């Protein structure tokens, strides 16, 4: 009878450990998803900044051309 109690306690401990690992895995998955979303948002922001910088560069080049037209 004593060995059954030991096995039962071991089973419960193993079950608790598995549940704990599952909980940690779920938390890690959620954190990974948050990081992925943040990276995607940052990439979109970088693309927008790049497009704005290119537009600003184009405007600066147009301005240089206009200034050069009026130079003596």
Backbone as a printed PyTorch tensor [residue, N CA C, xyz], in Angstrom:
tensor([[[  0.8170,  -1.1900,   0.0000],
         [  0.0000,   0.0000,   0.0000],
         [  0.8650,   1.2600,   0.0000]],

        [[  1.9780,   1.2020,   0.6720],
         [  2.8760,   2.3420,   0.7570],
         [  3.4460,   2.6970,  -0.6190]],

        [[  3.7750,   1.6910,  -1.4050],
         [  4.3340,   1.9590,  -2.7280],
         [  3.2980,   2.6100,  -3.6390]],

        [[  2.0260,   2.3060,  -3.4430],
         [  0.9630,   2.9480,  -4.2260],
         [  0.8950,   4.4330,  -3.8840]],

        [[  1.0420,   4.7540,  -2.6150],
         [  1.0400,   6.1620,  -2.1950],
         [  2.2330,   6.9090,  -2.7860]],

        [[  3.3750,   6.2640,  -2.8130],
         [  4.5720,   6.8860,  -3.3870],
         [  4.3660,   7.1300,  -4.8750]],

        [[  3.8240,   6.1240,  -5.5530],
         [  3.5590,   6.2650,  -6.9900],
         [  2.5330,   7.3640,  -7.2280]],

        [[  1.4980,   7.4220,  -6.4110],
         [  0.4610,   8.4430,  -6.5530],
         [  1.0390,   9.8380,  -6.3330]],

        [[  1.8710,   9.9970,  -5.3160],
         [  2.5120,  11.2940,  -5.0600],
         [  3.4380,  11.6740,  -6.2110]],

        [[  4.1590,  10.6950,  -6.7220],
         [  5.0540,  10.9550,  -7.8540],
         [  4.2560,  11.3700,  -9.0820]],

        [[  3.1300,  10.6920,  -9.2840],
         [  2.2500,  11.0330, -10.4100],
         [  1.7400,  12.4650, -10.2730]],

        [[  1.3210,  12.8270,  -9.0770],
         [  0.8240,  14.1860,  -8.8390],
         [  1.9220,  15.2240,  -9.0500]],

        [[  3.1180,  14.9110,  -8.5830],
         [  4.2440,  15.8190,  -8.7730],
         [  4.5630,  15.9760, -10.2550]],

        [[  4.5510,  14.8720, -10.9780],
         [  4.8060,  14.9110, -12.4130],
         [  3.7290,  15.7130, -13.1260]],

        [[  2.4860,  15.5070, -12.7370],
         [  1.3700,  16.2420, -13.3300],
         [  1.5100,  17.7410, -13.0680]],

        [[  1.8580,  18.1090, -11.8490],
         [  2.0700,  19.5190, -11.5110],
         [  3.2170,  20.1100, -12.3290]],

        [[  4.2740,  19.3390, -12.4840],
         [  5.4220,  19.8090, -13.2630],
         [  5.0390,  20.0270, -14.7230]],

        [[  4.2860,  19.1020, -15.2750],
         [  3.8410,  19.2320, -16.6710],
         [  2.9410,  20.4500, -16.8280]],

        [[  2.0400,  20.6600, -15.8870],
         [  1.1700,  21.8400, -15.9410],
         [  1.9770,  23.1250, -15.8330]],

        [[  2.9850,  23.1190, -14.9980],
         [  3.8480,  24.2900, -14.8520],
         [  4.6000,  24.5740, -16.1460]],

        [[  5.1300,  23.5330, -16.7510],
         [  5.8470,  23.6920, -18.0200],
         [  4.8990,  24.2020, -19.1020]],

        [[  3.6850,  23.6760, -19.1370],
         [  2.6950,  24.1250, -20.1190],
         [  2.3690,  25.6020, -19.9240]],

        [[  2.2360,  26.0070, -18.6770],
         [  1.9460,  27.4080, -18.3740],
         [  3.0880,  28.3180, -18.8190]],

        [[  4.3060,  27.9000, -18.5470],
         [  5.4800,  28.6770, -18.9630],
         [  5.5550,  28.7430, -20.4840]],

        [[  5.2610,  27.6380, -21.1440],
         [  5.2750,  27.6120, -22.6080],
         [  4.2450,  28.5730, -23.1880]],

        [[  3.0590,  28.6090, -22.5840],
         [  2.0280,  29.5420, -23.0370],
         [  2.4770,  30.9890, -22.8480]],

        [[  3.0910,  31.2800, -21.7260],
         [  3.5860,  32.6370, -21.4730],
         [  4.6770,  33.0010, -22.4690]],

        [[  5.5660,  32.0580, -22.7610],
         [  6.6220,  32.3080, -23.7420],
         [  6.0410,  32.5460, -25.1270]],

        [[  5.0160,  31.7840, -25.4790],
         [  4.3610,  31.9710, -26.7740],
         [  3.7460,  33.3590, -26.8640]],

        [[  3.0740,  33.7850, -25.8180],
         [  2.4670,  35.1180, -25.8030],
         [  3.5340,  36.2010, -25.9200]],

        [[  4.6260,  36.0390, -25.2020],
         [  5.7100,  37.0240, -25.2650],
         [  6.3290,  37.0540, -26.6550]],

        [[  6.5010,  35.8940, -27.2580],
         [  7.0640,  35.8240, -28.6090],
         [  6.1470,  36.5110, -29.6090]],

        [[  4.8440,  36.3130, -29.4600],
         [  3.8870,  36.9770, -30.3450],
         [  3.9480,  38.4920, -30.1800]],

        [[  4.1080,  38.9610, -28.9600],
         [  4.2280,  40.4010, -28.7200],
         [  5.4920,  40.9550, -29.3650]],

        [[  6.5900,  40.2310, -29.2300],
         [  7.8490,  40.6690, -29.8410],
         [  7.7070,  40.6980, -31.3570]],

        [[  7.0640,  39.6740, -31.9220],
         [  6.8550,  39.6260, -33.3670],
         [  6.0340,  40.8200, -33.8370]],

        [[  4.9770,  41.1410, -33.1090],
         [  4.1430,  42.2900, -33.4580],
         [  4.9430,  43.5840, -33.3740]],

        [[  5.7550,  43.7120, -32.3520],
         [  6.5860,  44.9080, -32.1940],
         [  7.5820,  45.0330, -33.3380]],

        [[  8.1900,  43.9270, -33.7260],
         [  9.1510,  43.9420, -34.8320],
         [  8.4540,  44.3240, -36.1330]],

        [[  7.2600,  43.7850, -36.3660],
         [  6.5150,  44.1270, -37.5730],
         [  6.1560,  45.6060, -37.5950]],

        [[  5.7310,  46.1250, -36.4610],
         [  5.4040,  47.5470, -36.3670],
         [  6.6390,  48.4010, -36.6240]],

        [[  7.7720,  47.9930, -36.0640],
         [  9.0190,  48.7260, -36.2710],
         [  9.4260,  48.6860, -37.7370]],

        [[  9.2620,  47.5430, -38.3840],
         [  9.6050,  47.4260, -39.8050],
         [  8.7230,  48.3440, -40.6460]],

        [[  7.4330,  48.4030, -40.3270],
         [  6.5260,  49.3000, -41.0410],
         [  6.9260,  50.7570, -40.8270]],

        [[  7.2950,  51.0990, -39.6080],
         [  7.7450,  52.4640, -39.3140],
         [  9.0210,  52.7890, -40.0800]],

        [[  9.9340,  51.8270, -40.1390],
         [ 11.1760,  52.0380, -40.8840],
         [ 10.8930,  52.2470, -42.3670]],

        [[  9.9640,  51.4690, -42.9210],
         [  9.6020,  51.6370, -44.3280],
         [  8.9930,  53.0090, -44.5750]],

        [[  8.1430,  53.4600, -43.6610],
         [  7.5430,  54.7830, -43.7870],
         [  8.6090,  55.8680, -43.7100]],

        [[  9.5190,  55.7500, -42.7450],
         [ 10.6010,  56.7360, -42.6190],
         [ 11.4590,  56.7630, -43.8750]],

        [[ 11.7250,  55.5990, -44.4410],
         [ 12.5140,  55.5250, -45.6630],
         [ 11.7960,  56.2320, -46.8120]],

        [[ 10.4980,  55.9880, -46.9520],
         [  9.7220,  56.6390, -48.0060],
         [  9.6940,  58.1500, -47.8040]],

        [[  9.5220,  58.5880, -46.5660],
         [  9.5220,  60.0260, -46.2850],
         [ 10.8850,  60.6500, -46.5660]],

        [[ 11.9480,  59.9530, -46.2200],
         [ 13.2980,  60.4590, -46.4840],
         [ 13.5560,  60.5570, -47.9850]],

        [[ 13.0900,  59.5640, -48.7310],
         [ 13.2510,  59.6210, -50.1870],
         [ 12.4740,  60.7940, -50.7690]],

        [[ 11.2590,  61.0160, -50.2680],
         [ 10.4630,  62.1510, -50.7230],
         [ 11.1370,  63.4710, -50.3940]],

        [[ 11.6930,  63.5780, -49.2050],
         [ 12.4070,  64.7890, -48.8070],
         [ 13.6320,  65.0030, -49.6800]],

        [[ 14.3390,  63.9240, -49.9810],
         [ 15.5060,  64.0130, -50.8530],
         [ 15.1020,  64.4950, -52.2480]],

        [[ 13.9950,  63.9780, -52.7700],
         [ 13.5060,  64.4230, -54.0790],
         [ 13.1720,  65.9080, -54.0540]],

        [[ 12.4990,  66.3560, -53.0090],
         [ 12.1500,  67.7810, -52.8910],
         [ 13.4070,  68.6460, -52.7870]],

        [[ 14.4000,  68.1790, -52.0510],
         [ 15.6520,  68.9290, -51.9230],
         [ 16.3430,  69.0400, -53.2790]],

        [[ 16.3510,  67.9590, -54.0410],
         [ 16.9600,  67.9980, -55.3750],
         [ 16.2060,  68.9440, -56.3030]],

        [[ 14.8720,  68.9570, -56.2260],
         [ 14.0770,  69.8950, -57.0180],
         [ 14.4070,  71.3330, -56.6290]],

        [[ 14.5430,  71.5770, -55.3520],
         [ 14.8710,  72.9150, -54.8690],
         [ 16.2470,  73.3450, -55.3610]],

        [[ 17.2010,  72.4440, -55.3430],
         [ 18.5490,  72.7550, -55.8500],
         [ 18.4760,  73.1240, -57.3230]],

        [[ 17.7020,  72.3870, -58.1000],
         [ 17.5570,  72.6940, -59.5310],
         [ 16.9440,  74.0730, -59.7330]],

        [[ 15.9120,  74.3990, -58.9500],
         [ 15.2820,  75.7150, -59.0620],
         [ 16.2460,  76.8300, -58.6710]],

        [[ 17.0160,  76.6130, -57.6220],
         [ 17.9920,  77.6210, -57.1910],
         [ 19.0350,  77.8300, -58.2750]],

        [[ 19.4870,  76.7470, -58.8830],
         [ 20.5030,  76.8520, -59.9350],
         [ 19.9760,  77.5860, -61.1590]],

        [[ 18.6780,  77.5530, -61.4260],
         [ 18.0920,  78.2870, -62.5520],
         [ 18.2370,  79.7900, -62.3600]],

        [[ 18.1640,  80.2430, -61.1160],
         [ 18.1680,  81.6750, -60.8410],
         [ 19.5380,  82.2180, -60.4620]],

        [[ 20.5480,  81.3790, -60.5010],
         [ 21.8990,  81.8640, -60.1940],
         [ 22.4210,  82.6680, -61.3710]],

        [[ 23.2130,  83.6420, -61.0740],
         [ 23.7920,  84.4810, -62.1300],
         [ 25.0770,  83.9150, -62.6170]]])
